[in-house]
Amino acid sequence: MPENQTSNPVALDELPAVLTRYLNAHRAHDTTTALTTFTDDATVIDDGNVHSGTAAVEKWLNRSSTEYTYTTELTGAHRADETHYTATNRLEGNFPGGIVDLRYQFALRDGLIERLVIEP
């Protein structure tokens, strides 16, 4: 979300279709579908690591879907503006700590995800 900008809660069924498609694919560990939601020059920042471009994002998606076994529940969403959204997911699984709430901060461009930052 851009600095100095407030966000407003948004109903989960009112998220842009591309975000719903990504979140559903992420939940199903469907890398092929998830990859179609990103721009060719997308950047993903997860766990302090930066993944830029299609090949790096695909590698990140594949690793994140196989590294641990977990379930994902979308618990909330906020919109800063038409291109900036945050979705909060609760992950439960066999990773250290077992349960974590993560914020997925999306920036959209031309109907696709241009940037995704995942952090607690």
Buried (B, 14 or more C-beta within 10 A) or exposed (E): BEEEEEBEEBEBEEBBEBBBBBBBBBBEBBBEBBBEBBBEEBBBBBEEEEBBBEEBBBEBBBEBBEEEEBEBEBEBBBBBEEBBBBBBBBBBBEEEEEEBEBBBBBBBEEEBBBBBBBEE
